[in-house]
Amino acid sequence: MYLVQTGLLRRYARHALLRTLKIDPITIEFDSVSQLPVVDYGSRSGVFIGRRFNPVHIALYACRALHLQNITGPIHLPELPETSNCEYVERATNWLISNETQSDNNISIWNYDFPWPDYDLTTPWRCALAEAFGALVLLSTGHKDRARRHIEAILTDYRQSGVSYIGIKTFFPLEYVSEEKVLVLNGILHCLLILGHCGLILKDDALNRAFEIGYGSVKSRLQDFDAGFYTFYDSLRKPADEKYHKIQIELLQIMYRYTDDTDLPPLIARWSKYLPTYAFAEPVAIFRYLVERALTRSN
């Protein structure tokens, strides 16, 4: 009975969140012409977006086909239709190459051609996560020079057409690039792990230094994402649902294997203890978030 009640409560809370924020559920299908994943976003905050190609999803499926989960962590996406990994990777790589935009300062970007009201983004907007996953695919398929230009976008401040917030001894890749500089934990961890991998493959000391600075930056903020019995998705205190809570734990586990930082296991253990009660914690987190959001807007 407890499981039934908490399950119903979570479904009600998620429905209330989507209804309040005017967000349609997201579905992923495969385009019959390109045979690439297309995301149907429906409407968000009253803005119709519809079916769109997203470089993150296209690159993520290629990462899974290339068996790169030791870098990306488990990839929580629907399965590919009947197709060989080699065929999909070729299609995805061709799409990434065809849709990149090169800037004057020798960086390349995948611009998003649809708005994202969740973070008040209008077209075109940029995403460090797209640059990281896309660069990993390009590097893994032999396009080293193209990959370097997207890596350079991550190493460049957002005010100079890059996708990161770079301050004095701070470095944060931004999943949603804007003046607000919202920090998305899973996005930052993904980008840093890929930068570290690329630094090893390319034997590039600059990438290794960027990883060290970035890891120090995010480590100093990890406690900000801990709500006591659930975690936050971003620095705006949006609660992480159970899927993203697990992803954050998985990425910290990979980060520990990469860094041997003994400060990480206690945090991983504490966040893992939240999982058995997350079915109850998530709706509480959602309702708290909606109340805080309403109070902020009323002031």
C-alpha positions in Angstrom: 0.0 0.0 0.0 2.9 2.4 0.8 4.4 1.8 -2.6 1.1 2.4 -4.3 0.5 5.6 -2.4 4.0 7.0 -3.0 3.8 6.1 -6.7 0.4 7.9 -7.0 1.8 10.9 -5.2 4.9 11.1 -7.4 2.7 10.8 -10.6 0.4 13.6 -9.2 3.4 15.8 -8.3 5.0 15.3 -11.8 1.7 16.1 -13.4 1.4 19.3 -11.3 4.9 20.3 -12.2 4.2 19.9 -16.0 0.9 21.6 -15.7 2.2 24.6 -13.7 5.2 25.1 -16.0 3.0 24.4 -19.1 5.4 21.6 -20.2 4.4 18.7 -22.5 6.0 15.3 -21.9 9.0 14.7 -24.2 9.1 11.8 -26.6 11.9 10.5 -28.8 11.4 8.7 -32.1 13.4 8.0 -35.2 13.0 10.1 -38.3 12.0 7.9 -41.2 14.2 9.8 -43.7 17.4 10.6 -41.8 17.1 7.6 -39.5 18.3 9.8 -36.7 16.5 10.5 -33.3 14.1 13.4 -33.4 12.7 14.8 -30.1 9.1 15.9 -29.9 9.1 18.6 -27.3 5.5 19.7 -27.8 5.0 23.0 -26.0 7.1 24.5 -23.1 5.9 27.5 -21.1 3.3 28.1 -23.8 5.9 28.1 -26.6 5.4 25.5 -29.2 8.6 23.7 -30.2 7.5 20.4 -31.7 9.8 17.9 -33.4 13.4 18.9 -33.4 16.9 17.4 -34.0 19.0 17.8 -30.9 22.8 17.4 -31.3 23.0 16.0 -27.7 20.7 13.1 -28.5 22.2 12.4 -31.9 25.7 12.3 -30.4 24.6 10.3 -27.3 23.2 7.5 -29.4 26.5 7.5 -31.3 28.4 7.3 -28.0 26.4 4.2 -27.1 27.0 2.6 -30.5 30.7 3.3 -30.0 30.6 1.7 -26.5 31.9 4.9 -24.7 29.8 4.5 -21.5 33.0 4.2 -19.5 33.3 8.0 -20.2 29.6 9.1 -20.6 28.2 6.8 -17.9 25.0 4.8 -18.6 23.0 6.3 -21.4 19.3 6.5 -20.4 17.6 6.7 -23.8 15.2 4.4 -25.7 16.8 1.7 -27.8 17.8 2.3 -31.4 15.6 0.7 -34.1 17.0 -2.2 -36.1 20.2 -0.8 -37.5 23.9 -1.6 -37.2 26.1 0.5 -34.9 28.4 1.4 -37.8 25.6 2.7 -39.9 24.2 4.8 -37.2 27.6 6.3 -36.2 28.2 7.2 -39.9 24.8 9.0 -40.1 25.3 10.8 -36.8 28.8 11.9 -37.7 27.7 13.2 -41.1 24.9 15.1 -39.4 27.2 16.6 -36.8 29.7 17.7 -39.5 26.9 19.2 -41.7 25.3 21.2 -38.9 28.3 22.7 -37.2 29.0 26.5 -37.4 32.6 27.7 -37.4 33.4 31.0 -35.7 36.2 33.5 -36.5 38.2 32.5 -33.4 38.7 28.9 -34.6 35.9 27.4 -32.6 33.0 25.4 -33.9 29.5 25.3 -32.4 26.2 23.4 -32.8 23.6 26.2 -32.5 20.1 25.3 -31.4 17.5 26.5 -33.8 14.6 26.4 -31.4 13.8 28.4 -28.2 14.2 26.9 -24.7 11.8 28.8 -22.4 12.9 26.7 -19.3 15.9 29.0 -19.1 14.6 31.9 -21.2 16.7 31.0 -24.2 15.9 32.3 -27.7 17.4 31.1 -30.9 20.2 30.6 -31.5 21.5 29.3 -28.2 24.6 27.2 -27.3 25.1 24.2 -25.1 28.4 22.9 -23.6 26.9 19.4 -23.4 26.4 19.3 -27.1 30.0 20.4 -27.7 31.3 17.7 -25.4 29.3 14.7 -26.7 29.8 15.8 -30.3 33.5 16.3 -29.9 33.8 12.9 -28.3 32.0 11.3 -31.3 34.2 13.2 -33.8 37.4 12.3 -32.0 36.3 8.7 -31.9 35.6 8.6 -35.6 38.9 10.1 -36.7 37.9 13.8 -37.1 40.5 15.1 -34.8 40.7 18.7 -36.1 37.0 19.1 -36.1 36.8 17.7 -32.6 39.5 20.2 -31.4 37.4 23.1 -32.6 34.4 22.0 -30.5 36.7 21.3 -27.5 38.0 24.8 -27.9 34.4 26.1 -27.6 34.3 24.5 -24.1 37.6 26.1 -23.2 36.3 29.6 -24.3 34.3 31.9 -22.1 30.6 32.3 -23.1 31.2 36.1 -23.6 33.7 35.3 -26.3 31.3 33.0 -28.3 32.3 29.9 -26.2 30.1 27.8 -23.9 31.7 28.1 -20.5 31.8 30.5 -17.6 35.5 31.2 -16.9 36.5 33.3 -13.9 39.5 33.6 -11.6 40.5 30.0 -10.9 36.9 28.9 -11.9 35.7 27.0 -14.9 32.1 25.9 -15.4 30.9 24.4 -18.7 27.3 25.7 -19.2 24.7 23.3 -20.5 22.4 26.3 -21.2 24.5 29.3 -22.1 23.1 32.6 -20.9 24.1 35.6 -18.8 22.4 33.9 -15.8 25.2 31.3 -15.8 22.9 28.5 -14.5 25.0 25.5 -13.3 23.6 22.1 -14.3 25.4 19.4 -12.3 25.1 16.5 -14.7 26.1 18.7 -17.6 29.2 20.0 -15.9 30.3 16.5 -14.8 29.8 15.1 -18.3 31.8 17.9 -19.9 34.7 17.6 -17.5 34.9 13.8 -17.9 35.0 14.1 -21.6 37.6 16.9 -21.4 39.8 14.7 -19.2 39.4 11.8 -21.7 40.3 14.0 -24.7 43.3 15.4 -22.8 44.6 11.8 -22.4 43.9 10.9 -26.0 45.4 14.1 -27.5 48.1 14.4 -24.9 47.1 18.0 -24.4 48.3 19.6 -21.1 45.8 22.5 -21.6 42.9 20.1 -21.5 44.3 18.4 -18.4 44.7 21.8 -16.7 41.1 22.7 -17.7 39.9 19.5 -16.2 41.7 20.1 -12.9 40.4 23.7 -12.6 36.9 22.6 -13.6 36.9 19.7 -11.1 38.0 22.0 -8.3 35.3 24.4 -9.3 32.4 21.9 -9.3 33.7 20.1 -6.2 33.5 23.4 -4.2 29.8 23.6 -5.2 28.7 20.0 -4.7 27.1 20.6 -1.3 24.9 23.3 -3.0 23.2 20.5 -4.9 22.4 18.4 -1.7 18.9 19.1 -0.3 19.2 16.7 2.6 17.0 13.9 1.3 17.1 14.6 -2.5 19.3 16.5 -4.9 19.0 19.6 -7.1 19.3 19.4 -10.9 20.7 22.9 -11.2 21.8 26.0 -9.3 18.3 27.4 -9.5 17.4 24.6 -7.0 15.2 22.7 -9.5 14.8 19.2 -8.0 16.4 16.3 -9.8 14.0 13.6 -10.6 15.0 10.0 -9.7 16.6 9.5 -13.2 18.8 12.5 -12.9 19.6 11.8 -9.2 20.9 8.4 -10.4 22.8 10.0 -13.2 24.5 12.4 -10.8 25.6 9.5 -8.6 26.9 7.5 -11.6 28.9 10.4 -12.9 30.4 11.0 -9.4 31.4 7.3 -9.4 33.2 7.7 -12.7 34.8 10.9 -11.5 36.1 9.0 -8.4 37.6 6.3 -10.6 39.2 9.1 -12.7 40.5 11.3 -9.8 40.9 8.9 -6.8 39.5 11.8 -4.7 38.8 10.3 -1.3 36.3 13.1 -0.6 33.8 11.6 -3.2 32.9 8.2 -1.7 31.2 9.7 1.4 29.1 12.0 -0.8 28.3 9.2 -3.2 27.2 7.0 -0.2 25.0 9.7 1.2 23.3 10.5 -2.1 22.8 6.7 -2.7 21.0 6.5 0.7 18.4 8.9 -0.7 17.3 6.4 -3.4 15.1 4.0 -1.4 12.9 6.9 -0.3 13.1 8.9 -3.6 9.5 8.0 -4.5 8.4 10.0 -1.5 11.2 12.6 -1.6 10.6 13.6 -5.3 7.0 14.9 -4.8 8.0 16.7 -1.7 10.8 18.3 -3.6 8.5 19.3 -6.5 5.9 20.9 -4.3 8.6 22.8 -2.4 10.0 24.0 -5.7 6.6 25.2 -7.0 5.9 27.0 -3.7 9.4 28.7 -3.8 8.9 29.6 -7.4 5.4 31.1 -6.7 6.8 33.2 -3.8 9.7 34.4 -5.9 7.4 35.5 -8.7 5.0 37.3 -6.3 7.8 39.4 -4.8 
